[in-house]
Amino acid sequence: MRKEIGKWMLDVAKYVATAFLISSFFGDITKKWAMYAVGSTTVIVLIIFGLWFIKDKKEV
C-alpha cells in the first residue's frame, strides 16, 4: 500500500511540473516568480514524500 501511495505522489509531481511548465509558456501570468515558487515547492515536497513512501523499511 505504501509503495502505491509513493508511486501516486511521484505521478502527481510529474503532472504538476508539466502543468506549470505548459502554463508558463502559454499563459499570460503577471507574477511568474510566485508560480515558479509554488510549483517548485509542490513538486519537491511530492517527490520527497513519494520516495519516502516507496523506500523499503527492510533495507535500513
N, CA, C and O atoms as a Tripos MOL2 file, in Angstrom:
@<TRIPOS>MOLECULE
protein
  240   239    60     0     0
PROTEIN
NO_CHARGES

@<TRIPOS>ATOM
      1 N           0.8210   -1.1940    0.0000 N.3       1 MET1
      2 CA          0.0000    0.0000    0.0000 C.3       1 MET1
      3 C           0.8650    1.2570    0.0000 C.2       1 MET1
      4 O           0.5660    2.2230   -0.7030 O.2       1 MET1
      5 N           1.9490    1.2420    0.7990 N.am      2 ARG2
      6 CA          2.8270    2.4150    0.8700 C.3       2 ARG2
      7 C           3.4900    2.7040   -0.4750 C.2       2 ARG2
      8 O           3.6320    3.8600   -0.8720 O.2       2 ARG2
      9 N           3.8910    1.6430   -1.1680 N.am      3 LYS3
     10 CA          4.5510    1.8410   -2.4570 C.3       3 LYS3
     11 C           3.5920    2.4330   -3.4830 C.2       3 LYS3
     12 O           4.0000    3.2460   -4.3130 O.2       3 LYS3
     13 N           2.3360    2.0400   -3.4360 N.am      4 GLU4
     14 CA          1.3520    2.5870   -4.3700 C.3       4 GLU4
     15 C           1.1190    4.0680   -4.1040 C.2       4 GLU4
     16 O           0.9820    4.8540   -5.0420 O.2       4 GLU4
     17 N           1.0730    4.4530   -2.8360 N.am      5 ILE5
     18 CA          0.9110    5.8670   -2.4890 C.3       5 ILE5
     19 C           2.1280    6.6510   -2.9700 C.2       5 ILE5
     20 O           1.9870    7.7520   -3.5030 O.2       5 ILE5
     21 N           3.3200    6.0890   -2.7850 N.am      6 GLY6
     22 CA          4.5380    6.7490   -3.2400 C.3       6 GLY6
     23 C           4.5660    6.9180   -4.7470 C.2       6 GLY6
     24 O           4.9510    7.9760   -5.2450 O.2       6 GLY6
     25 N           4.1640    5.8900   -5.4750 N.am      7 LYS7
     26 CA          4.1110    5.9860   -6.9320 C.3       7 LYS7
     27 C           3.0930    7.0370   -7.3680 C.2       7 LYS7
     28 O           3.3260    7.7870   -8.3160 O.2       7 LYS7
     29 N           1.9620    7.0790   -6.6650 N.am      8 TRP8
     30 CA          0.9420    8.0660   -6.9840 C.3       8 TRP8
     31 C           1.4790    9.4840   -6.7560 C.2       8 TRP8
     32 O           1.2250   10.3770   -7.5640 O.2       8 TRP8
     33 N           2.2100    9.6920   -5.6730 N.am      9 MET9
     34 CA          2.7740   11.0160   -5.3970 C.3       9 MET9
     35 C           3.7930   11.4250   -6.4590 C.2       9 MET9
     36 O           3.8390   12.5890   -6.8550 O.2       9 MET9
     37 N           4.6020   10.4880   -6.9180 N.am     10 LEU10
     38 CA          5.5620   10.7970   -7.9780 C.3      10 LEU10
     39 C           4.8380   11.1450   -9.2800 C.2      10 LEU10
     40 O           5.2660   12.0420  -10.0060 O.2      10 LEU10
     41 N           3.7540   10.4470   -9.5740 N.am     11 ASP11
     42 CA          2.9690   10.7710  -10.7610 C.3      11 ASP11
     43 C           2.3550   12.1630  -10.6620 C.2      11 ASP11
     44 O           2.3750   12.9270  -11.6270 O.2      11 ASP11
     45 N           1.8160   12.4850   -9.5050 N.am     12 VAL12
     46 CA          1.2280   13.8140   -9.2990 C.3      12 VAL12
     47 C           2.3050   14.8930   -9.4360 C.2      12 VAL12
     48 O           2.0410   15.9600   -9.9910 O.2      12 VAL12
     49 N           3.5040   14.6260   -8.9390 N.am     13 ALA13
     50 CA          4.6000   15.5880   -9.0720 C.3      13 ALA13
     51 C           4.9290   15.8300  -10.5480 C.2      13 ALA13
     52 O           5.1870   16.9640  -10.9510 O.2      13 ALA13
     53 N           4.9190   14.7720  -11.3430 N.am     14 LYS14
     54 CA          5.1760   14.9320  -12.7830 C.3      14 LYS14
     55 C           4.0740   15.7500  -13.4410 C.2      14 LYS14
     56 O           4.3560   16.6050  -14.2800 O.2      14 LYS14
     57 N           2.8170   15.4970  -13.0690 N.am     15 TYR15
     58 CA          1.7060   16.2340  -13.6530 C.3      15 TYR15
     59 C           1.7510   17.7090  -13.2640 C.2      15 TYR15
     60 O           1.4900   18.5760  -14.0990 O.2      15 TYR15
     61 N           2.0760   17.9980  -12.0200 N.am     16 VAL16
     62 CA          2.1580   19.3850  -11.5640 C.3      16 VAL16
     63 C           3.2850   20.1130  -12.2930 C.2      16 VAL16
     64 O           3.1110   21.2500  -12.7310 O.2      16 VAL16
     65 N           4.4430   19.4570  -12.4210 N.am     17 ALA17
     66 CA          5.5670   20.0760  -13.1210 C.3      17 ALA17
     67 C           5.2030   20.3580  -14.5750 C.2      17 ALA17
     68 O           5.5210   21.4260  -15.0980 O.2      17 ALA17
     69 N           4.5480   19.4240  -15.2180 N.am     18 THR18
     70 CA          4.1400   19.6160  -16.6050 C.3      18 THR18
     71 C           3.1240   20.7420  -16.7250 C.2      18 THR18
     72 O           3.2170   21.5680  -17.6330 O.2      18 THR18
     73 N           2.1620   20.7810  -15.8240 N.am     19 ALA19
     74 CA          1.1330   21.8270  -15.8710 C.3      19 ALA19
     75 C           1.7420   23.2080  -15.6690 C.2      19 ALA19
     76 O           1.3730   24.1480  -16.3730 O.2      19 ALA19
     77 N           2.6610   23.3520  -14.7280 N.am     20 PHE20
     78 CA          3.2800   24.6490  -14.5030 C.3      20 PHE20
     79 C           4.1720   25.0520  -15.6700 C.2      20 PHE20
     80 O           4.2310   26.2280  -16.0280 O.2      20 PHE20
     81 N           4.8560   24.0980  -16.2590 N.am     21 LEU21
     82 CA          5.7120   24.3990  -17.3950 C.3      21 LEU21
     83 C           4.8940   24.8510  -18.6000 C.2      21 LEU21
     84 O           5.2300   25.8450  -19.2430 O.2      21 LEU21
     85 N           3.8310   24.1310  -18.9040 N.am     22 ILE22
     86 CA          2.9900   24.4930  -20.0440 C.3      22 ILE22
     87 C           2.2760   25.8110  -19.8070 C.2      22 ILE22
     88 O           2.1920   26.6390  -20.7130 O.2      22 ILE22
     89 N           1.7610   26.0180  -18.6060 N.am     23 SER23
     90 CA          1.0430   27.2700  -18.3350 C.3      23 SER23
     91 C           1.9840   28.4680  -18.3350 C.2      23 SER23
     92 O           1.5550   29.5810  -18.6390 O.2      23 SER23
     93 N           3.2480   28.2680  -18.0020 N.am     24 SER24
     94 CA          4.1760   29.4060  -18.0350 C.3      24 SER24
     95 C           4.5040   29.8060  -19.4720 C.2      24 SER24
     96 O           4.7850   30.9730  -19.7420 O.2      24 SER24
     97 N           4.4710   28.8440  -20.3910 N.am     25 PHE25
     98 CA          4.7380   29.1690  -21.7900 C.3      25 PHE25
     99 C           3.5310   29.8030  -22.4730 C.2      25 PHE25
    100 O           3.6810   30.7610  -23.2320 O.2      25 PHE25
    101 N           2.3450   29.2820  -22.2130 N.am     26 PHE26
    102 CA          1.1670   29.7190  -22.9310 C.3      26 PHE26
    103 C           0.3270   30.7520  -22.1840 C.2      26 PHE26
    104 O          -0.4700   31.4610  -22.7990 O.2      26 PHE26
    105 N           0.4940   30.8430  -20.8950 N.am     27 GLY27
    106 CA         -0.3370   31.7630  -20.1290 C.3      27 GLY27
    107 C           0.3050   33.1360  -19.9790 C.2      27 GLY27
    108 O           1.5270   33.2780  -20.0010 O.2      27 GLY27
    109 N          -0.5390   34.1240  -19.8300 N.am     28 ASP28
    110 CA         -0.0660   35.4860  -19.5780 C.3      28 ASP28
    111 C          -0.1790   35.7410  -18.0820 C.2      28 ASP28
    112 O          -1.1750   36.2770  -17.5970 O.2      28 ASP28
    113 N           0.8640   35.3460  -17.3680 N.am     29 ILE29
    114 CA          0.8550   35.4210  -15.9190 C.3      29 ILE29
    115 C           1.7370   36.5870  -15.4880 C.2      29 ILE29
    116 O           2.8730   36.7240  -15.9430 O.2      29 ILE29
    117 N           1.2030   37.4180  -14.6100 N.am     30 THR30
    118 CA          1.9410   38.6100  -14.2120 C.3      30 THR30
    119 C           3.0000   38.3090  -13.1570 C.2      30 THR30
    120 O           4.0730   38.9120  -13.1710 O.2      30 THR30
    121 N           2.7150   37.3940  -12.2550 N.am     31 LYS31
    122 CA          3.6660   37.0650  -11.1900 C.3      31 LYS31
    123 C           4.2290   35.6700  -11.4210 C.2      31 LYS31
    124 O           3.8340   34.7080  -10.7620 O.2      31 LYS31
    125 N           5.1560   35.5760  -12.3650 N.am     32 LYS32
    126 CA          5.7270   34.2680  -12.6900 C.3      32 LYS32
    127 C           6.5760   33.7300  -11.5510 C.2      32 LYS32
    128 O           6.6510   32.5150  -11.3690 O.2      32 LYS32
    129 N           7.2180   34.5990  -10.7780 N.am     33 TRP33
    130 CA          8.0560   34.1230   -9.6810 C.3      33 TRP33
    131 C           7.2250   33.3770   -8.6460 C.2      33 TRP33
    132 O           7.6840   32.3890   -8.0740 O.2      33 TRP33
    133 N           6.0090   33.8430   -8.4040 N.am     34 ALA34
    134 CA          5.1360   33.1710   -7.4310 C.3      34 ALA34
    135 C           4.7070   31.8090   -7.9640 C.2      34 ALA34
    136 O           4.6450   30.8320   -7.2170 O.2      34 ALA34
    137 N           4.4140   31.7500   -9.2600 N.am     35 MET35
    138 CA          4.0150   30.4810   -9.8570 C.3      35 MET35
    139 C           5.1670   29.4820   -9.8020 C.2      35 MET35
    140 O           4.9610   28.3110   -9.4810 O.2      35 MET35
    141 N           6.3680   29.9370  -10.1130 N.am     36 TYR36
    142 CA          7.5230   29.0390  -10.0570 C.3      36 TYR36
    143 C           7.8210   28.6030   -8.6280 C.2      36 TYR36
    144 O           8.1940   27.4510   -8.4040 O.2      36 TYR36
    145 N           7.6660   29.4930   -7.6640 N.am     37 ALA37
    146 CA          7.9230   29.1400   -6.2690 C.3      37 ALA37
    147 C           6.9240   28.0930   -5.7720 C.2      37 ALA37
    148 O           7.3120   27.1060   -5.1480 O.2      37 ALA37
    149 N           5.6580   28.3110   -6.0480 N.am     38 VAL38
    150 CA          4.6270   27.3630   -5.6040 C.3      38 VAL38
    151 C           4.7730   26.0380   -6.3350 C.2      38 VAL38
    152 O           4.6800   24.9770   -5.7180 O.2      38 VAL38
    153 N           5.0010   26.0870   -7.6340 N.am     39 GLY39
    154 CA          5.1570   24.8580   -8.4100 C.3      39 GLY39
    155 C           6.3710   24.0610   -7.9900 C.2      39 GLY39
    156 O           6.2920   22.8440   -7.8230 O.2      39 GLY39
    157 N           7.4950   24.7380   -7.8170 N.am     40 SER40
    158 CA          8.7240   24.0410   -7.4120 C.3      40 SER40
    159 C           8.5830   23.4300   -6.0260 C.2      40 SER40
    160 O           8.9980   22.2940   -5.7980 O.2      40 SER40
    161 N           8.0030   24.1760   -5.1090 N.am     41 THR41
    162 CA          7.8200   23.6730   -3.7470 C.3      41 THR41
    163 C           6.8960   22.4570   -3.7410 C.2      41 THR41
    164 O           7.1720   21.4680   -3.0620 O.2      41 THR41
    165 N           5.8180   22.5290   -4.4850 N.am     42 THR42
    166 CA          4.8820   21.4120   -4.5520 C.3      42 THR42
    167 C           5.5440   20.1730   -5.1230 C.2      42 THR42
    168 O           5.3890   19.0770   -4.5850 O.2      42 THR42
    169 N           6.2840   20.3440   -6.2150 N.am     43 VAL43
    170 CA          6.9450   19.2040   -6.8520 C.3      43 VAL43
    171 C           7.9900   18.5970   -5.9270 C.2      43 VAL43
    172 O           8.0690   17.3750   -5.8040 O.2      43 VAL43
    173 N           8.7880   19.4270   -5.2810 N.am     44 ILE44
    174 CA          9.8440   18.9280   -4.3850 C.3      44 ILE44
    175 C           9.2360   18.1690   -3.2110 C.2      44 ILE44
    176 O           9.7190   17.0940   -2.8550 O.2      44 ILE44
    177 N           8.1890   18.7120   -2.6100 N.am     45 VAL45
    178 CA          7.5510   18.0480   -1.4700 C.3      45 VAL45
    179 C           6.9440   16.7070   -1.8930 C.2      45 VAL45
    180 O           7.0820   15.7110   -1.1840 O.2      45 VAL45
    181 N           6.2790   16.6850   -3.0350 N.am     46 LEU46
    182 CA          5.6810   15.4300   -3.5040 C.3      46 LEU46
    183 C           6.7450   14.3890   -3.8330 C.2      46 LEU46
    184 O           6.5480   13.2040   -3.5640 O.2      46 LEU46
    185 N           7.8580   14.8050   -4.4050 N.am     47 ILE47
    186 CA          8.9330   13.8620   -4.7140 C.3      47 ILE47
    187 C           9.5490   13.3050   -3.4320 C.2      47 ILE47
    188 O           9.7960   12.1030   -3.3320 O.2      47 ILE47
    189 N           9.7930   14.1610   -2.4690 N.am     48 ILE48
    190 CA         10.3930   13.7080   -1.2050 C.3      48 ILE48
    191 C           9.4770   12.6990   -0.5130 C.2      48 ILE48
    192 O           9.9220   11.6250   -0.1090 O.2      48 ILE48
    193 N           8.1950   13.0480   -0.3790 N.am     49 PHE49
    194 CA          7.2780   12.1270    0.2880 C.3      49 PHE49
    195 C           7.0400   10.8690   -0.5370 C.2      49 PHE49
    196 O           6.8940    9.7820    0.0210 O.2      49 PHE49
    197 N           6.9980   11.0050   -1.8710 N.am     50 GLY50
    198 CA          6.8250    9.8360   -2.7190 C.3      50 GLY50
    199 C           7.9750    8.8610   -2.5800 C.2      50 GLY50
    200 O           7.7570    7.6540   -2.4800 O.2      50 GLY50
    201 N           9.1930    9.3670   -2.5710 N.am     51 LEU51
    202 CA         10.3560    8.4950   -2.3990 C.3      51 LEU51
    203 C          10.4090    7.9060   -0.9970 C.2      51 LEU51
    204 O          10.8460    6.7700   -0.8140 O.2      51 LEU51
    205 N           9.9650    8.6730   -0.0060 N.am     52 TRP52
    206 CA          9.9450    8.1780    1.3670 C.3      52 TRP52
    207 C           8.9500    7.0140    1.5050 C.2      52 TRP52
    208 O           9.2190    6.0390    2.2070 O.2      52 TRP52
    209 N           7.7970    7.1320    0.8260 N.am     53 PHE53
    210 CA          6.8160    6.0470    0.8790 C.3      53 PHE53
    211 C           7.2790    4.8190    0.1170 C.2      53 PHE53
    212 O           6.9630    3.6940    0.5040 O.2      53 PHE53
    213 N           8.0200    5.0190   -0.9590 N.am     54 ILE54
    214 CA          8.4840    3.8810   -1.7580 C.3      54 ILE54
    215 C           9.6090    3.1220   -1.0710 C.2      54 ILE54
    216 O           9.7500    1.9120   -1.2530 O.2      54 ILE54
    217 N          10.4120    3.8340   -0.2800 N.am     55 LYS55
    218 CA         11.5630    3.2010    0.3660 C.3      55 LYS55
    219 C          11.1230    1.9970    1.1930 C.2      55 LYS55
    220 O          10.1680    2.0650    1.9680 O.2      55 LYS55
    221 N          11.8440    0.8960    1.0070 N.am     56 ASP56
    222 CA         11.5330   -0.3330    1.7350 C.3      56 ASP56
    223 C          12.1830   -0.2600    3.1050 C.2      56 ASP56
    224 O          13.3830   -0.0040    3.2020 O.2      56 ASP56
    225 N          11.4250   -0.4770    4.1510 N.am     57 LYS57
    226 CA         11.9450   -0.3570    5.5070 C.3      57 LYS57
    227 C          12.9490   -1.4650    5.8510 C.2      57 LYS57
    228 O          13.7220   -1.3110    6.7970 O.2      57 LYS57
    229 N          12.9540   -2.5460    5.1270 N.am     58 LYS58
    230 CA         13.8670   -3.6470    5.3910 C.3      58 LYS58
    231 C          15.2960   -3.3350    4.9600 C.2      58 LYS58
    232 O          16.2250   -3.9900    5.4330 O.2      58 LYS58
    233 N          15.5030   -2.3610    4.0840 N.am     59 GLU59
    234 CA         16.8180   -2.0300    3.5710 C.3      59 GLU59
    235 C          17.6740   -1.2500    4.5500 C.2      59 GLU59
    236 O          18.8810   -1.1300    4.3420 O.2      59 GLU59
    237 N          17.0960   -0.7250    5.5940 N.am     60 VAL60
    238 CA         17.8220    0.1170    6.5480 C.3      60 VAL60
    239 C          18.7370   -0.6840    7.3540 C.2      60 VAL60
    240 O          19.4350   -0.1450    8.2140 O.2      60 VAL60
@<TRIPOS>BOND
     1     1     2 1
     2     2     3 1
     3     3     4 2
     4     3     5 am
     5     5     6 1
     6     6     7 1
     7     7     8 2
     8     7     9 am
     9     9    10 1
    10    10    11 1
    11    11    12 2
    12    11    13 am
    13    13    14 1
    14    14    15 1
    15    15    16 2
    16    15    17 am
    17    17    18 1
    18    18    19 1
    19    19    20 2
    20    19    21 am
    21    21    22 1
    22    22    23 1
    23    23    24 2
    24    23    25 am
    25    25    26 1
    26    26    27 1
    27    27    28 2
    28    27    29 am
    29    29    30 1
    30    30    31 1
    31    31    32 2
    32    31    33 am
    33    33    34 1
    34    34    35 1
    35    35    36 2
    36    35    37 am
    37    37    38 1
    38    38    39 1
    39    39    40 2
    40    39    41 am
    41    41    42 1
    42    42    43 1
    43    43    44 2
    44    43    45 am
    45    45    46 1
    46    46    47 1
    47    47    48 2
    48    47    49 am
    49    49    50 1
    50    50    51 1
    51    51    52 2
    52    51    53 am
    53    53    54 1
    54    54    55 1
    55    55    56 2
    56    55    57 am
    57    57    58 1
    58    58    59 1
    59    59    60 2
    60    59    61 am
    61    61    62 1
    62    62    63 1
    63    63    64 2
    64    63    65 am
    65    65    66 1
    66    66    67 1
    67    67    68 2
    68    67    69 am
    69    69    70 1
    70    70    71 1
    71    71    72 2
    72    71    73 am
    73    73    74 1
    74    74    75 1
    75    75    76 2
    76    75    77 am
    77    77    78 1
    78    78    79 1
    79    79    80 2
    80    79    81 am
    81    81    82 1
    82    82    83 1
    83    83    84 2
    84    83    85 am
    85    85    86 1
    86    86    87 1
    87    87    88 2
    88    87    89 am
    89    89    90 1
    90    90    91 1
    91    91    92 2
    92    91    93 am
    93    93    94 1
    94    94    95 1
    95    95    96 2
    96    95    97 am
    97    97    98 1
    98    98    99 1
    99    99   100 2
   100    99   101 am
   101   101   102 1
   102   102   103 1
   103   103   104 2
   104   103   105 am
   105   105   106 1
   106   106   107 1
   107   107   108 2
   108   107   109 am
   109   109   110 1
   110   110   111 1
   111   111   112 2
   112   111   113 am
   113   113   114 1
   114   114   115 1
   115   115   116 2
   116   115   117 am
   117   117   118 1
   118   118   119 1
   119   119   120 2
   120   119   121 am
   121   121   122 1
   122   122   123 1
   123   123   124 2
   124   123   125 am
   125   125   126 1
   126   126   127 1
   127   127   128 2
   128   127   129 am
   129   129   130 1
   130   130   131 1
   131   131   132 2
   132   131   133 am
   133   133   134 1
   134   134   135 1
   135   135   136 2
   136   135   137 am
   137   137   138 1
   138   138   139 1
   139   139   140 2
   140   139   141 am
   141   141   142 1
   142   142   143 1
   143   143   144 2
   144   143   145 am
   145   145   146 1
   146   146   147 1
   147   147   148 2
   148   147   149 am
   149   149   150 1
   150   150   151 1
   151   151   152 2
   152   151   153 am
   153   153   154 1
   154   154   155 1
   155   155   156 2
   156   155   157 am
   157   157   158 1
   158   158   159 1
   159   159   160 2
   160   159   161 am
   161   161   162 1
   162   162   163 1
   163   163   164 2
   164   163   165 am
   165   165   166 1
   166   166   167 1
   167   167   168 2
   168   167   169 am
   169   169   170 1
   170   170   171 1
   171   171   172 2
   172   171   173 am
   173   173   174 1
   174   174   175 1
   175   175   176 2
   176   175   177 am
   177   177   178 1
   178   178   179 1
   179   179   180 2
   180   179   181 am
   181   181   182 1
   182   182   183 1
   183   183   184 2
   184   183   185 am
   185   185   186 1
   186   186   187 1
   187   187   188 2
   188   187   189 am
   189   189   190 1
   190   190   191 1
   191   191   192 2
   192   191   193 am
   193   193   194 1
   194   194   195 1
   195   195   196 2
   196   195   197 am
   197   197   198 1
   198   198   199 1
   199   199   200 2
   200   199   201 am
   201   201   202 1
   202   202   203 1
   203   203   204 2
   204   203   205 am
   205   205   206 1
   206   206   207 1
   207   207   208 2
   208   207   209 am
   209   209   210 1
   210   210   211 1
   211   211   212 2
   212   211   213 am
   213   213   214 1
   214   214   215 1
   215   215   216 2
   216   215   217 am
   217   217   218 1
   218   218   219 1
   219   219   220 2
   220   219   221 am
   221   221   222 1
   222   222   223 1
   223   223   224 2
   224   223   225 am
   225   225   226 1
   226   226   227 1
   227   227   228 2
   228   227   229 am
   229   229   230 1
   230   230   231 1
   231   231   232 2
   232   231   233 am
   233   233   234 1
   234   234   235 1
   235   235   236 2
   236   235   237 am
   237   237   238 1
   238   238   239 1
   239   239   240 2
@<TRIPOS>SUBSTRUCTURE
     1 MET1         2 RESIDUE 1 A MET
     2 ARG2         6 RESIDUE 1 A ARG
     3 LYS3        10 RESIDUE 1 A LYS
     4 GLU4        14 RESIDUE 1 A GLU
     5 ILE5        18 RESIDUE 1 A ILE
     6 GLY6        22 RESIDUE 1 A GLY
     7 LYS7        26 RESIDUE 1 A LYS
     8 TRP8        30 RESIDUE 1 A TRP
     9 MET9        34 RESIDUE 1 A MET
    10 LEU10       38 RESIDUE 1 A LEU
    11 ASP11       42 RESIDUE 1 A ASP
    12 VAL12       46 RESIDUE 1 A VAL
    13 ALA13       50 RESIDUE 1 A ALA
    14 LYS14       54 RESIDUE 1 A LYS
    15 TYR15       58 RESIDUE 1 A TYR
    16 VAL16       62 RESIDUE 1 A VAL
    17 ALA17       66 RESIDUE 1 A ALA
    18 THR18       70 RESIDUE 1 A THR
    19 ALA19       74 RESIDUE 1 A ALA
    20 PHE20       78 RESIDUE 1 A PHE
    21 LEU21       82 RESIDUE 1 A LEU
    22 ILE22       86 RESIDUE 1 A ILE
    23 SER23       90 RESIDUE 1 A SER
    24 SER24       94 RESIDUE 1 A SER
    25 PHE25       98 RESIDUE 1 A PHE
    26 PHE26      102 RESIDUE 1 A PHE
    27 GLY27      106 RESIDUE 1 A GLY
    28 ASP28      110 RESIDUE 1 A ASP
    29 ILE29      114 RESIDUE 1 A ILE
    30 THR30      118 RESIDUE 1 A THR
    31 LYS31      122 RESIDUE 1 A LYS
    32 LYS32      126 RESIDUE 1 A LYS
    33 TRP33      130 RESIDUE 1 A TRP
    34 ALA34      134 RESIDUE 1 A ALA
    35 MET35      138 RESIDUE 1 A MET
    36 TYR36      142 RESIDUE 1 A TYR
    37 ALA37      146 RESIDUE 1 A ALA
    38 VAL38      150 RESIDUE 1 A VAL
    39 GLY39      154 RESIDUE 1 A GLY
    40 SER40      158 RESIDUE 1 A SER
    41 THR41      162 RESIDUE 1 A THR
    42 THR42      166 RESIDUE 1 A THR
    43 VAL43      170 RESIDUE 1 A VAL
    44 ILE44      174 RESIDUE 1 A ILE
    45 VAL45      178 RESIDUE 1 A VAL
    46 LEU46      182 RESIDUE 1 A LEU
    47 ILE47      186 RESIDUE 1 A ILE
    48 ILE48      190 RESIDUE 1 A ILE
    49 PHE49      194 RESIDUE 1 A PHE
    50 GLY50      198 RESIDUE 1 A GLY
    51 LEU51      202 RESIDUE 1 A LEU
    52 TRP52      206 RESIDUE 1 A TRP
    53 PHE53      210 RESIDUE 1 A PHE
    54 ILE54      214 RESIDUE 1 A ILE
    55 LYS55      218 RESIDUE 1 A LYS
    56 ASP56      222 RESIDUE 1 A ASP
    57 LYS57      226 RESIDUE 1 A LYS
    58 LYS58      230 RESIDUE 1 A LYS
    59 GLU59      234 RESIDUE 1 A GLU
    60 VAL60      238 RESIDUE 1 A VAL
